[in-house]
């Protein structure tokens, strides 16, 4: 769909949504879902002929397009993990906003970009509660909640002893976003299957000290559970990564945490 606007030029700032699929239609990745925030990038010179940055030169704000990109080149230049030699990856993209560099100084361009990011952050803050509510409803979850705003459900009951304040316990955990994408885990096999494995991370049980006033949703959830229990937590951003987020998690993004209390130190 062509909106007939000014085409994106090199080093323009672009906000777009996307999904990638194999040629047989298998979904590989998506910026849509329960936290549908557009990704942000600069259009740079192509890494190879026919890549995403090539295509952006034919598009403008409001345009949608489907791209068919060589998987071998994606793997070579971007380390694209999901590919079959000689195949193609299908990109469906929607361009939302373009901030044109033109003759703007770096400071003026950066000021416009910061204004755009602030609008996104404020929107995420206003809609976070609705995202959690919709996630619970669409997954037909029966959850309890605490005064702090933590949601939880027990997925495996245990007759083990409940830890006391000052105890140190061992925990296995899987942290993911509302789309189910794994963000962090101490389980090596889960990290490998999720494509986030790194040799620098020690894949061993996490040690948590039970505190009187837990500092996070993770700590609060762990403090409530007897040894041997498994639980799923839905943690609002104020009990997780907050208004800043981190390199992986957006600001004001709720997360899911699957916990297993495996032992007391």
C-alpha positions as CSV (number, residue, x, y, z in Angstrom):
1,X,0.0,0.0,0.0
2,X,1.6,3.3,-1.1
3,X,0.8,6.6,0.6
4,X,2.7,8.6,-2.0
5,X,4.8,10.5,0.6
6,X,8.4,11.4,0.4
7,X,10.6,8.3,0.2
8,X,12.9,7.4,3.1
9,X,16.4,8.7,2.5
10,X,19.7,7.5,4.0
11,X,20.1,8.3,7.7
12,X,16.4,9.1,8.2
13,X,15.0,7.8,11.4
14,X,12.2,5.2,10.9
15,X,9.6,3.7,13.1
16,X,8.1,0.5,11.7
17,X,6.2,-2.7,12.6
18,X,7.1,-6.0,11.0
19,X,6.7,-9.8,11.0
20,X,9.0,-12.3,9.3
21,X,7.8,-15.7,8.0
22,X,9.3,-18.6,6.0
23,X,8.2,-19.2,2.5
24,X,5.7,-21.8,3.7
25,X,4.1,-19.2,6.1
26,X,5.8,-20.2,9.5
27,X,6.0,-17.1,11.7
28,X,9.5,-16.4,12.8
29,X,9.4,-13.0,14.5
30,X,7.0,-10.1,15.0
31,X,6.7,-6.7,16.6
32,X,3.0,-7.2,17.0
33,X,1.2,-9.0,19.9
34,X,0.4,-7.9,23.4
35,X,3.1,-5.1,23.4
36,X,2.9,-3.9,19.8
37,X,5.6,-1.2,19.7
38,X,7.2,-0.3,16.5
39,X,10.9,-0.9,16.2
40,X,13.2,2.1,15.5
41,X,16.1,2.3,13.2
42,X,18.1,4.6,10.8
43,X,18.0,3.8,7.2
44,X,21.7,3.1,6.3
45,X,23.4,2.0,3.1
46,X,22.5,-1.6,2.3
47,X,24.6,-4.5,3.6
48,X,23.6,-6.4,0.5
49,X,21.5,-5.9,-2.6
50,X,17.9,-6.3,-1.8
51,X,18.0,-6.0,2.0
52,X,15.6,-4.1,4.2
53,X,17.5,-0.8,3.8
54,X,17.2,-1.2,0.1
55,X,13.5,-1.6,0.3
56,X,13.0,1.4,2.7
57,X,14.3,3.7,-0.1
58,X,11.1,2.9,-2.0
59,X,8.8,3.6,1.0
60,X,7.4,6.6,2.9
61,X,5.5,7.1,6.1
62,X,2.2,5.1,6.1
63,X,3.4,2.6,3.5
64,X,3.0,-1.1,3.9
65,X,5.0,-3.7,1.9
66,X,5.9,-7.3,1.6
67,X,9.6,-8.1,1.0
68,X,11.2,-11.4,-0.1
69,X,14.8,-11.4,1.1
70,X,17.5,-14.0,0.4
71,X,18.0,-16.1,3.6
72,X,21.6,-16.9,2.8
73,X,22.5,-13.2,2.8
74,X,20.5,-12.5,5.9
75,X,22.4,-15.2,7.7
76,X,25.8,-14.0,6.4
77,X,25.3,-10.3,7.2
78,X,22.9,-10.3,10.1
79,X,23.4,-13.8,11.6
80,X,19.8,-14.6,10.9
81,X,19.3,-18.0,12.8
82,X,16.2,-19.4,11.2
83,X,17.0,-20.3,7.6
84,X,17.3,-23.0,5.0
85,X,20.0,-22.7,2.4
86,X,18.7,-21.2,-0.8
87,X,15.4,-20.1,0.7
88,X,13.9,-16.7,1.3
89,X,12.4,-14.9,4.3
90,X,9.2,-13.0,3.8
91,X,9.0,-9.6,5.6
92,X,5.7,-7.8,6.0
93,X,6.4,-4.3,7.2
94,X,4.4,-1.2,8.0
95,X,6.1,2.2,8.2
96,X,4.6,4.4,10.9
97,X,6.7,7.5,11.2
98,X,9.7,9.0,9.5
99,X,11.9,11.7,10.9
100,X,13.8,13.2,8.0
101,X,17.4,14.1,8.6
102,X,17.6,16.5,5.7
103,X,19.7,19.5,6.7
104,X,19.0,19.1,10.4
105,X,21.9,19.3,12.8
106,X,22.5,16.2,15.0
107,X,21.1,18.0,18.0
108,X,17.8,19.0,16.3
109,X,17.4,15.5,14.8
110,X,18.0,14.0,18.2
111,X,15.5,16.3,19.9
112,X,12.8,15.2,17.4
113,X,13.7,11.6,18.0
114,X,13.5,12.1,21.8
115,X,10.1,13.7,21.5
116,X,8.9,10.7,19.4
117,X,10.3,8.2,22.0
118,X,8.6,10.2,24.9
119,X,5.2,9.9,23.1
120,X,5.8,6.1,22.8
121,X,6.7,5.8,26.5
122,X,3.7,7.8,27.7
123,X,1.4,5.7,25.5
124,X,2.9,2.5,27.0
125,X,2.5,3.8,30.5
126,X,-1.2,4.6,29.9
127,X,-1.9,1.2,28.3
128,X,0.0,-1.2,30.5
129,X,-2.9,-2.2,32.8
130,X,-5.0,-2.8,29.7
131,X,-2.3,-5.0,28.2
132,X,-2.2,-7.2,31.3
133,X,-6.0,-7.4,31.5
134,X,-6.3,-8.4,27.8
135,X,-3.5,-11.0,28.2
136,X,-5.2,-12.6,31.2
137,X,-8.6,-12.6,29.4
138,X,-7.4,-13.9,26.1
139,X,-5.4,-16.7,27.8
140,X,-8.4,-17.5,30.1
141,X,-6.1,-17.4,33.2
142,X,-7.4,-17.7,36.7
143,X,-5.0,-15.7,38.7
144,X,-4.6,-14.4,42.3
145,X,-3.1,-11.0,43.0
146,X,-1.2,-9.3,45.8
147,X,-1.6,-5.7,47.2
148,X,1.5,-4.7,45.2
149,X,-0.2,-5.6,41.9
150,X,1.6,-8.9,41.3
151,X,-0.5,-11.6,39.5
152,X,0.3,-15.2,40.1
153,X,-1.0,-18.8,39.7
154,X,0.4,-22.0,41.1
155,X,1.2,-24.5,38.3
156,X,2.6,-27.2,40.6
157,X,1.6,-27.5,44.2
158,X,4.0,-28.7,46.9
159,X,3.8,-29.7,50.5
160,X,7.3,-28.4,51.1
161,X,8.1,-25.9,53.8
162,X,7.6,-22.2,53.1
163,X,10.9,-20.3,53.4
164,X,11.2,-17.8,56.2
165,X,12.7,-14.3,56.2
166,X,16.5,-14.5,56.0
167,X,16.4,-17.9,54.2
168,X,18.3,-18.3,51.0
169,X,16.6,-20.5,48.4
170,X,17.5,-21.9,45.0
171,X,15.3,-21.0,42.0
172,X,14.9,-22.0,38.4
173,X,13.3,-19.3,36.3
174,X,12.2,-18.4,32.8
175,X,11.4,-14.7,32.1
176,X,9.5,-13.8,28.9
177,X,7.5,-10.9,27.5
178,X,3.7,-11.1,27.0
179,X,4.3,-12.4,23.4
180,X,6.1,-15.5,24.9
181,X,9.6,-14.4,23.8
182,X,12.1,-15.6,26.4
183,X,14.2,-12.7,27.8
184,X,16.3,-14.5,30.4
185,X,16.6,-17.9,32.0
186,X,19.0,-19.9,34.1
187,X,18.1,-23.1,32.3
188,X,20.7,-23.8,29.6
189,X,18.4,-26.0,27.4
190,X,15.7,-23.2,27.4
191,X,18.3,-20.6,26.5
192,X,19.6,-22.7,23.6
193,X,16.1,-23.4,22.2
194,X,15.1,-19.8,22.6
195,X,18.2,-18.5,20.8
196,X,19.6,-16.5,23.8
197,X,22.3,-18.8,25.0
198,X,25.6,-17.2,25.9
199,X,28.7,-18.9,27.2
200,X,29.4,-16.0,29.6
201,X,26.2,-16.7,31.7
202,X,26.4,-19.2,34.5
203,X,23.5,-21.6,34.0
204,X,22.9,-22.7,37.5
205,X,20.1,-22.2,40.1
206,X,19.6,-18.6,41.1
207,X,20.1,-17.8,44.8
208,X,17.5,-15.5,46.4
209,X,17.4,-14.3,50.0
210,X,13.9,-14.0,51.4
211,X,13.4,-10.4,52.5
212,X,10.8,-8.8,54.7
213,X,10.0,-6.2,52.1
214,X,10.7,-7.7,48.6
215,X,12.2,-5.3,46.1
216,X,10.7,-6.8,43.0
217,X,7.8,-9.0,41.7
218,X,10.4,-11.8,41.3
219,X,11.4,-11.6,44.9
220,X,7.8,-11.2,46.1
221,X,6.7,-14.3,44.2
222,X,9.6,-16.4,45.4
223,X,8.9,-15.4,49.0
224,X,5.3,-16.7,48.8
225,X,6.1,-20.2,47.5
226,X,6.9,-23.4,49.4
227,X,9.9,-25.5,48.4
228,X,9.0,-27.6,45.4
229,X,6.4,-25.2,44.1
230,X,6.1,-24.0,40.5
231,X,4.3,-20.8,39.7
232,X,3.7,-18.3,36.9
233,X,3.9,-14.7,37.7
234,X,2.7,-11.7,35.7
235,X,4.7,-8.8,36.9
236,X,3.8,-5.2,36.1
237,X,6.7,-2.9,35.1
238,X,6.7,-1.1,38.5
239,X,7.8,-4.5,40.0
240,X,10.1,-5.4,37.1
241,X,12.1,-3.1,34.8
242,X,10.2,0.0,35.4
243,X,9.9,3.2,33.4
244,X,13.4,2.8,32.0
245,X,13.3,-0.8,30.8
246,X,16.6,-2.2,29.6
247,X,18.3,-3.1,26.3
248,X,15.8,-5.9,25.8
249,X,12.6,-4.9,27.7
250,X,10.7,-1.8,26.8
251,X,9.8,0.9,29.3
252,X,6.5,0.2,31.1
253,X,6.5,-3.4,29.9
254,X,5.0,-6.2,32.0
255,X,6.7,-9.5,32.0
256,X,5.9,-13.2,32.7
257,X,8.1,-15.2,35.1
258,X,7.9,-19.0,35.5
259,X,9.5,-19.9,38.8
260,X,10.4,-23.2,40.4
261,X,11.5,-23.2,44.1
262,X,13.9,-26.1,44.0
263,X,15.7,-26.1,47.4
264,X,16.6,-24.1,50.5
265,X,20.2,-23.3,51.0
